[in-house]
Amino acid sequence: MSAAAATTATNLSSISSSQTKPCSLSPNTPISLLPPTSSRTHRTLLTTASKNPISRITSTKKTNPDHQSLSIYSDDDDDDDDDDYYDDKPREECGVVGIYGDPEASRLCYLALHALQHRGQEGAGIVAVNGDVLQSVTGVGLVSDVFNESKLRQLPGDLAIGHVRYSTAGSSMLKNVQPFVAGYRFGSVGVAHNGNLVNYQSLRAMLEENGSIFNTSSDTEVVLHLIAISKARPFFLRIVEACEKLEGAYSMVFLTEDKLVAVRDPYGFRPLVMGRRSNGAIVFASETCALDLIEATYEREVYPGEVLVVDKDGIQSLCLMPHPEPKACIFEHIYFALPTSIVFGRSVYESRRAFGEILAIEAPADCDVVIAVPDSGVVAALGYAAKIGVPFQQGLIRSHYVGRTFIEPSQKIRDFGVKLKLSPVRAVLEGKRVVVVDDSIVRGTTSSKIVRLLKEAGAKEVHMRIASPPIIGSCYYGVDTPSSEELISNRMSVEEIREFIGSDSLAFLPLDSLKKLQGSDSNNFCYACFSGKYPVEPTGKVKRLGDFVDDGLNGSIGSIDGGWIQGTRVQEGKTITDQKMEEETVSL
């Protein structure tokens, strides 16, 4: 038996937010973003952390002294004036859900995936257990595109898992859409994964040397191979043993003929929560908004480093490697999660409103109206407006009917990509001094178009307020962000950014104020994208997130194994791009 599987089994009825001990071998610290102010507050104890970060690095062409010019892929063309509005935001990779003990499990998965659609729009899938057979339906597109009544009829049973995914670039391939299902000598197993593994290359190389054959370019497939070669008994200890070999960020749900297993990496980078329906069915999901839709009561988070096994005998809670300091992703509260969700034990809505209030204290502006960049800036804008005593109004209206592709006009219209998605309200803006609140600035291209849009609609002054600190570094832990050299805050001062976007003033939420808001819990969050200080500094050549080059016909292992890391450093409060490319590689 693995040393990690040393915890006792817990009866199904005894697992609750008030009774469960956290997965830890050391004292643990509650995480909260704000002092409790609502009856809906859930204090969740996060403990443990894992060994390494993960990465999705993009860069531009560089020349390395020991290598020829390296052509590194990039998601978007910054020179294209009409790039998609939402391509100028960091994006979460995936959303997962798992349900045990409900006769409508696959249909509830379908609804839960709808609630998690914001976490991935390019592929969806559900695997359900019918008898002893794992049946799967996956497809490219939105949840509503992939599933219909006839598809859901193919997925009977009271045990199911689901997944929505976001592909970082290029086309999504059906073969890479999760959940994955694999057969091995003792049965079948399905898995849905949110996150990325930093040691994917070395694990895949080891497995291939021992005869494993890979069908996809996804790091998730490595997990299935590790389970297949494990000799641990009973089966769920194979999952534990496999996860002990993983390094990086992962929140996963597994499915067998009779078990549902939920696992969260020891750092707790990505969220994963547990709930219960009135009929006793257990539900796991990336966010509580999924629980709300299917009428499941939120009970608690899956603790960092915890493995929860659900079967007919109840729930067992097992621990992976313990660690005293979690590193939950602060950007879940800034942008990724829905405002209706409880993430890391705290209401996302309350957090964003508090961010706006602090921003108003730190950077007030003489203005006539406060507006937001919809939808992610709305709650912070409400907090900002309330704090300075100025009305909040809808100065920008978002269109909900524009997909990710559209027909470009034959004669180029300036900023038409943003205009398709955001329409200014002249009655609100004309002749007014306007504060516009957004959640973040990434490349700055969209912000400049929004400022120009507002001034063309008659705004007398436009004051941009950003409810997060400047983003100066790429995320190496499972979020799609541009390379550091594409991040405008990494190469420009605040005043230079203001000039670039054309606003009358510009202010960000100070990092120190963001940390102060969290008090004693401050060290339990990851701020690497704001500080350039990573919990574990990645080096060398690492796998990118997503499955963005292999079209199923072309592509090779060499084309999927990554990009070069470009580091950043902080010196006297100013970020400086490290121009020297890393020269180490992870060999296959």
C-alpha positions in Angstrom: 0.0 0.0 0.0 1.2 3.5 -0.8 2.3 5.5 2.2 0.0 8.3 1.1 -3.1 6.0 1.6 -2.9 6.0 5.3 -6.2 7.7 6.2 -9.3 5.9 7.6 -12.5 5.3 5.7 -15.3 7.7 6.5 -19.0 6.9 6.3 -20.9 8.7 3.6 -23.2 10.5 6.1 -20.3 11.7 8.2 -18.6 13.8 5.6 -19.7 17.4 5.9 -18.2 20.8 6.0 -18.4 20.9 9.8 -17.2 17.4 10.6 -14.4 16.6 8.2 -10.8 17.1 9.2 -8.7 18.7 6.5 -6.2 16.6 4.5 -3.1 17.6 6.4 -0.3 16.3 8.7 0.3 19.8 10.0 -1.8 22.6 11.4 -3.8 24.3 8.7 -4.8 27.8 8.0 -8.3 29.0 6.8 -8.4 30.8 3.5 -10.7 33.7 3.1 -10.5 36.8 1.0 -12.6 39.0 3.3 -13.9 39.0 6.8 -17.1 37.0 7.0 -20.0 39.3 6.1 -22.6 37.0 4.8 -24.6 34.0 6.0 -23.5 32.3 2.8 -19.8 32.4 3.8 -18.0 29.1 3.8 -14.7 28.9 5.6 -12.6 26.2 4.0 -9.4 24.9 5.4 -6.7 24.5 2.8 -3.5 22.6 3.6 -0.7 21.0 1.6 1.0 21.9 -1.6 2.7 20.1 -4.4 6.2 19.9 -5.8 6.3 21.8 -9.1 4.4 24.3 -11.2 3.1 23.7 -14.7 3.3 25.8 -17.7 1.8 27.0 -20.9 4.5 29.3 -22.4 4.2 31.2 -25.6 6.9 33.5 -27.0 8.1 35.0 -30.2 11.0 34.0 -32.4 14.3 34.2 -30.5 17.8 33.2 -31.3 19.6 31.1 -28.7 23.4 31.0 -28.7 23.4 27.2 -28.8 20.4 26.7 -31.0 19.1 27.9 -34.3 16.3 30.4 -34.4 13.3 29.0 -32.5 9.9 29.6 -33.9 7.6 29.6 -30.9 3.9 29.5 -31.4 1.6 32.3 -30.2 -2.2 32.2 -29.7 -3.0 35.5 -31.2 -1.6 38.0 -33.7 -1.2 41.2 -31.8 -0.8 43.1 -35.0 -4.3 42.2 -36.1 -6.5 45.2 -35.2 -9.6 43.0 -35.2 -8.6 40.3 -32.9 -11.4 38.8 -30.7 -12.2 40.9 -27.7 -12.0 37.8 -25.4 -8.6 36.8 -26.7 -7.2 39.7 -24.7 -8.0 38.0 -21.4 -6.3 35.2 -19.5 -8.4 32.0 -19.8 -9.1 29.1 -17.5 -8.5 25.8 -19.2 -11.3 23.4 -18.2 -14.2 22.6 -16.0 -15.0 19.2 -14.5 -18.0 17.6 -12.8 -18.7 14.1 -11.3 -21.9 12.6 -9.9 -22.4 9.4 -7.9 -25.7 7.9 -6.9 -28.4 9.7 -9.0 -30.4 7.8 -11.6 -30.3 11.0 -13.8 -26.5 11.3 -13.4 -25.7 12.1 -17.1 -28.5 14.6 -17.4 -27.3 16.3 -14.3 -23.8 16.4 -15.7 -25.2 18.0 -18.8 -26.8 20.8 -16.7 -23.7 21.2 -14.6 -21.5 21.6 -17.7 -23.8 24.3 -18.9 -23.1 26.2 -15.6 -19.4 25.7 -16.2 -19.4 26.7 -19.8 -17.4 29.8 -19.1 -14.5 27.6 -18.2 -14.3 26.1 -21.6 -16.2 26.6 -24.9 -14.5 24.4 -27.5 -15.2 20.9 -26.4 -17.4 18.9 -24.0 -18.0 15.3 -23.0 -19.7 13.0 -20.6 -18.9 9.4 -19.5 -21.5 7.3 -17.7 -21.6 3.8 -16.3 -24.3 1.5 -17.6 -24.1 -1.8 -15.9 -20.3 -2.4 -15.9 -19.7 -0.6 -19.1 -18.3 3.0 -19.4 -20.2 4.8 -22.2 -18.9 8.1 -23.6 -20.2 10.9 -25.7 -17.8 13.7 -26.6 -17.8 16.5 -29.2 -16.3 19.8 -30.3 -18.2 22.9 -29.5 -20.5 24.2 -26.8 -22.3 21.8 -24.4 -25.6 22.5 -26.3 -23.9 21.7 -29.6 -22.5 18.4 -28.4 -25.5 17.0 -26.5 -29.2 16.4 -27.4 -31.9 14.1 -26.1 -30.8 11.2 -28.2 -27.2 11.6 -27.0 -28.2 11.7 -23.4 -30.3 8.6 -23.8 -27.1 6.8 -24.7 -25.7 7.6 -21.2 -28.0 5.8 -18.6 -26.8 5.0 -15.1 -26.3 6.6 -11.7 -22.6 7.4 -12.1 -21.1 9.9 -14.5 -18.3 12.5 -15.1 -18.2 15.5 -17.5 -15.7 18.0 -18.9 -15.7 21.2 -20.8 -12.4 22.3 -22.4 -10.7 25.3 -23.9 -8.1 24.7 -26.6 -5.3 27.3 -26.4 -5.0 27.8 -30.1 -5.9 26.3 -33.5 -8.6 23.8 -34.0 -9.9 21.5 -31.3 -9.5 17.8 -32.1 -12.2 15.4 -31.1 -9.7 12.8 -30.0 -8.4 15.3 -27.4 -11.8 16.1 -25.9 -12.3 14.7 -22.4 -13.3 12.7 -20.5 -10.8 10.1 -21.6 -11.7 6.4 -21.2 -9.2 3.6 -21.1 -9.4 -0.2 -20.6 -6.8 -2.0 -18.6 -6.5 -5.6 -17.3 -8.9 -5.2 -14.4 -11.6 -3.0 -16.1 -12.0 0.5 -17.4 -11.4 4.0 -16.1 -12.5 7.4 -17.2 -10.9 10.8 -16.2 -11.7 14.5 -16.6 -8.8 16.8 -15.8 -8.5 20.6 -15.1 -4.9 21.7 -14.9 -1.5 20.8 -16.5 1.5 18.6 -15.5 4.9 20.1 -15.5 6.6 16.7 -15.7 4.5 15.5 -18.6 7.5 15.0 -20.9 9.6 12.9 -18.5 6.6 10.8 -17.5 5.6 10.2 -21.2 9.2 9.4 -22.1 9.4 6.8 -19.3 6.1 5.3 -20.3 7.0 5.1 -24.0 10.3 3.4 -23.2 8.3 0.8 -21.4 6.0 0.2 -24.3 3.1 2.6 -23.7 1.4 3.9 -26.9 -0.2 7.4 -26.8 -3.3 8.3 -28.8 -3.4 12.0 -27.9 -1.2 15.0 -27.2 -2.8 15.6 -23.9 -0.9 15.3 -20.6 -4.1 13.7 -19.1 -3.4 10.5 -21.0 -0.2 10.1 -18.9 -2.4 9.6 -15.8 -4.3 6.8 -17.4 -1.0 5.0 -18.3 0.3 5.4 -14.8 -2.9 3.8 -13.4 -2.6 1.0 -15.9 0.9 0.0 -14.9 0.4 0.4 -11.1 0.2 -2.8 -9.1 -1.4 -1.3 -6.0 -4.6 -2.8 -4.7 -7.5 -2.0 -4.3 -8.0 0.0 -7.5 -8.3 3.5 -6.0 -4.8 3.1 -4.6 -3.6 2.9 -8.2 -5.0 6.5 -8.6 -3.2 7.6 -5.5 0.0 6.0 -6.6 -0.3 7.6 -10.1 -1.0 11.0 -8.6 2.1 10.8 -6.4 4.1 10.8 -9.6 2.5 14.0 -10.9 3.9 17.4 -10.6 1.8 20.5 -11.3 -1.8 21.7 -11.0 -4.6 19.2 -11.3 -8.2 18.9 -10.2 -9.5 15.6 -11.5 -12.5 13.3 -11.3 -12.1 9.6 -12.1 -14.8 7.0 -12.9 -14.8 3.2 -12.7 -17.5 0.6 -12.9 -18.5 1.3 -9.3 -16.5 4.3 -8.0 -16.2 8.0 -8.3 -12.8 9.5 -7.3 -12.0 13.2 -6.9 -8.3 14.4 -6.6 -6.8 17.8 -6.1 -3.1 18.7 -6.4 -1.3 19.4 -3.1 -0.9 23.1 -3.9 -4.6 23.5 -4.6 -4.1 25.7 -7.6 -7.4 24.9 -9.2 -10.7 24.7 -7.4 -12.7 21.6 -6.8 -15.8 21.4 -4.5 -18.1 18.7 -3.2 -21.9 18.9 -2.7 -24.8 16.6 -2.1 -28.3 16.4 -3.5 -31.4 15.8 -1.4 -31.5 12.1 -2.5 -27.9 11.6 -1.1 -26.1 11.8 -4.5 -22.6 13.1 -4.2 -21.5 15.8 -6.7 -18.0 17.2 -7.4 -17.5 20.3 -9.6 -15.0 23.0 -10.4 -17.4 25.7 -9.0 -20.4 25.9 -6.8 -22.4 27.5 -9.6 -22.7 24.0 -11.0 -24.0 22.7 -7.7 -26.6 25.4 -7.5 -28.0 24.6 -11.0 -28.6 20.9 -10.2 -29.9 21.7 -6.6 -26.9 20.2 -4.8 -25.9 21.6 -1.4 -22.4 22.8 -1.2 -20.5 21.0 1.6 -16.9 21.7 1.3 -13.8 21.8 -1.0 -11.8 18.9 -1.9 -8.7 19.8 0.1 -5.4 20.3 -1.6 -3.6 17.0 -1.7 -6.8 15.0 -0.9 -8.2 12.0 -2.7 -11.9 11.3 -2.1 -13.3 7.9 -3.1 -17.1 7.5 -3.3 -18.8 4.1 -3.7 -21.6 2.0 -2.2 -19.8 1.9 1.2 -19.5 5.7 1.5 -16.6 8.0 1.2 -13.0 7.4 1.9 -10.6 10.4 2.3 -6.9 9.8 1.5 -4.0 12.2 1.7 -1.2 12.8 -0.9 2.0 14.7 0.1 1.2 17.2 2.8 2.5 20.7 2.6 2.0 23.6 5.1 1.3 26.4 2.5 -1.3 26.1 -0.3 -1.1 28.4 -3.4 -4.7 28.9 -4.6 -5.0 30.9 -7.8 -6.1 34.4 -6.9 -7.3 35.0 -10.5 -10.2 32.7 -9.9 -11.7 35.5 -7.7 -10.5 38.3 -10.1 -11.8 36.9 -13.4 -12.3 33.2 -14.0 -15.1 32.1 -11.7 -18.7 33.2 -11.9 -19.8 35.8 -9.3 -22.4 33.3 -8.1 -19.7 30.8 -7.0 -18.0 30.1 -3.7 -14.3 29.6 -4.6 -11.7 28.8 -2.0 -14.3 29.2 0.7 -15.4 32.7 -0.2 -18.1 34.4 -2.4 -16.6 35.6 -5.6 -19.1 38.4 -5.7 -18.1 39.7 -2.3 -14.4 39.5 -3.3 -14.9 41.5 -6.5 -17.0 44.1 -4.8 -14.3 44.5 -2.2 -11.6 44.9 -4.9 -13.6 47.7 -6.4 -14.0 49.4 -3.1 -10.3 49.3 -2.3 -9.6 50.6 -5.8 -11.9 53.5 -5.1 -10.0 54.3 -1.9 -6.6 53.9 -3.6 -7.4 55.7 -6.9 -10.6 57.9 -6.7 -11.5 60.0 -9.7 -13.6 63.2 -10.2 -16.3 61.7 -12.5 -20.0 61.9 -13.3 -20.7 58.2 -13.9 -19.0 54.8 -13.3 -19.4 52.1 -15.9 -17.9 48.6 -16.3 -16.5 46.5 -19.1 -19.0 43.7 -19.1 -19.3 41.2 -17.7 -16.3 40.5 -15.5 -15.8 44.2 -14.5 -19.4 44.8 -13.3 -19.2 43.7 -9.6 -15.9 45.7 -9.0 -17.5 48.7 -10.7 -20.5 48.5 -8.3 -18.1 48.5 -5.4 -16.1 51.4 -6.8 -19.2 53.5 -7.5 -20.7 52.9 -4.1 -17.5 53.9 -2.4 -17.0 57.2 -4.2 -20.8 58.0 -4.2 -21.2 58.2 -7.9 -24.0 56.4 -9.9 -23.2 53.2 -11.6 -24.7 52.9 -15.1 -24.5 50.6 -18.1 -22.4 52.6 -20.4 -21.4 49.5 -22.4 -23.8 46.8 -23.5 -22.4 43.4 -24.3 -23.9 41.4 -27.2 -24.6 37.8 -26.3 -25.2 36.7 -29.9 -21.7 36.9 -31.3 -19.7 33.7 -31.5 -16.0 33.3 -31.7 -16.1 33.5 -35.5 -17.8 36.0 -37.7 -17.7 37.3 -41.2 -15.2 40.1 -41.6 -16.4 43.1 -43.6 -14.9 43.5 -47.0 -13.9 47.0 -46.2 -12.1 47.1 -42.9 -13.9 48.9 -40.1 -11.8 50.1 -37.3 -12.2 48.2 -34.1 -15.2 46.2 -35.5 -14.2 43.1 -33.4 -14.8 45.1 -30.2 -17.8 46.9 -31.6 -19.5 43.6 -32.4 -19.3 42.7 -28.7 -19.6 46.0 -26.9 -22.0 48.8 -27.7 -21.6 52.2 -26.0 -24.7 53.9 -24.7 -24.4 57.5 -25.8 -27.1 58.7 -23.4 -25.0 57.6 -20.5 -21.7 58.8 -21.9 -22.1 62.0 -23.8 -20.5 65.0 -22.1 -19.7 63.0 -19.0 -16.5 62.3 -17.1 -16.5 58.5 -17.1 -14.7 56.0 -14.9 -14.6 52.6 -16.6 -13.7 49.6 -14.5 -12.2 46.4 -15.9 -10.8 43.3 -14.2 -7.4 43.3 -15.9 -5.2 44.5 -18.7 -3.2 41.9 -20.6 -1.9 43.1 -23.9 -3.6 46.5 -23.8 -5.0 46.3 -27.3 -8.6 45.8 -26.2 -8.4 48.6 -23.6 -7.2 51.1 -26.2 -10.2 50.2 -28.4 -12.7 50.5 -25.5 -11.3 54.0 -24.6 -11.6 55.1 -28.2 -15.1 53.7 -28.4 -16.2 55.6 -25.3 -14.7 58.9 -26.5 -16.3 58.5 -29.9 -19.6 58.1 -28.1 -19.1 61.5 -26.5 -17.4 60.8 -23.2 -15.7 64.0 -22.1 -13.0 62.2 -20.0 -12.3 58.4 -19.7 -10.6 57.2 -16.5 -9.6 53.6 -16.6 -9.5 51.6 -13.3 -8.3 48.0 -13.1 -9.5 45.8 -10.3 -6.3 43.8 -10.2 -2.6 44.5 -10.0 -0.6 44.8 -13.3 0.0 41.3 -14.9 3.8 41.0 -15.4 4.3 37.3 -15.8 2.9 34.2 -17.6 1.0 31.7 -15.5 2.8 28.4 -15.2 0.0 26.7 -13.3 -2.8 26.0 -15.7 -4.0 29.3 -17.1 -3.6 30.4 -20.6 -1.7 33.7 -20.6 0.6 35.3 -23.2 4.3 35.3 -23.0 5.9 37.8 -20.7 7.0 40.0 -23.6 3.4 40.3 -24.8 2.2 41.5 -21.4 2.0 45.3 -21.6 2.6 45.8 -17.8 5.8 43.8 -18.2 7.3 46.3 -20.6 5.6 49.6 -19.8 5.1 51.8 -16.7 1.6 52.7 -15.7 2.0 56.1 -17.3 3.2 54.6 -20.6 0.2 52.2 -20.6 -2.1 55.2 -20.0 -0.6 56.9 -23.0 -0.9 53.7 -25.1 -4.6 53.1 -24.4 -5.4 56.8 -24.6 -7.2 57.3 -21.2 -7.2 60.4 -19.2 -6.0 58.5 -16.1 -5.2 54.9 -15.3 -4.8 53.0 -12.0 -4.4 49.4 -10.9 -5.3 47.7 -7.6 -2.0 47.7 -5.7 -0.7 44.2 -5.0 0.0 45.2 -1.4 -3.6 46.2 -0.9 -4.8 43.0 -2.5 -2.7 41.0 -0.1 -3.7 43.1 2.9 -7.3 42.4 2.2 -6.7 38.8 2.9 -4.9 39.3 6.2 -3.3 36.2 7.7 -4.4 34.1 4.7 -2.4 36.2 2.2 0.4 33.6 1.8 -2.1 30.9 0.9 -2.6 32.4 -2.6 -0.5 32.5 -5.7 0.3 36.0 -7.1 3.0 34.9 -9.5 1.4 36.7 -12.5 1.5 39.9 -10.5 4.8 39.6 -8.7 7.0 37.4 -11.0 7.7 35.3 -7.9 6.7 31.7 -8.6 6.0 29.1 -5.8 8.2 26.8 -7.9 10.3 28.4 -10.6 10.0 26.3 -13.8 13.1 26.0 -16.0 13.9 24.6 -19.4 11.6 23.4 -22.1 8.1 22.5 -20.8 4.9 21.4 -22.3 2.4 24.0 -23.3 -1.2 23.8 -22.1 -3.7 22.4 -24.5 -3.5 20.3 -27.6 -3.0 22.9 -30.2 -0.7 21.6 -33.0 -1.6 18.0 -33.6 -4.5 17.7 -36.1 -4.6 14.0 -35.8 -2.8 13.5 -39.1 0.2 15.7 -38.9 2.2 16.8 -35.9 4.8 15.0 -33.9 5.9 14.7 -30.3 8.5 17.4 -31.1 5.8 19.8 -32.1 3.8 19.4 -29.0 6.5 19.5 -26.3 6.6 23.1 -25.6 8.1 26.5 -25.8 11.0 28.3 -24.2 10.5 30.0 -20.9 11.2 33.7 -20.8 11.7 34.8 -17.2 10.8 38.0 -15.5 12.4 39.6 -12.5 11.3 42.4 -10.2 13.8 45.2 -9.4 13.0 48.1 -7.2 9.3 47.6 -7.9 9.7 47.6 -11.7 9.5 44.5 -13.8 12.3 43.9 -16.3 12.0 41.3 -19.0 14.8 38.8 -18.9 16.1 38.8 -22.5 18.2 35.7 -22.1 16.3 32.6 -23.2 16.6 29.5 -21.0 18.9 27.0 -22.6 18.0 23.9 -20.7 15.7 21.4 -22.3 13.8 18.4 -21.0 14.9 15.6 -23.3 12.4 13.0 -24.5 
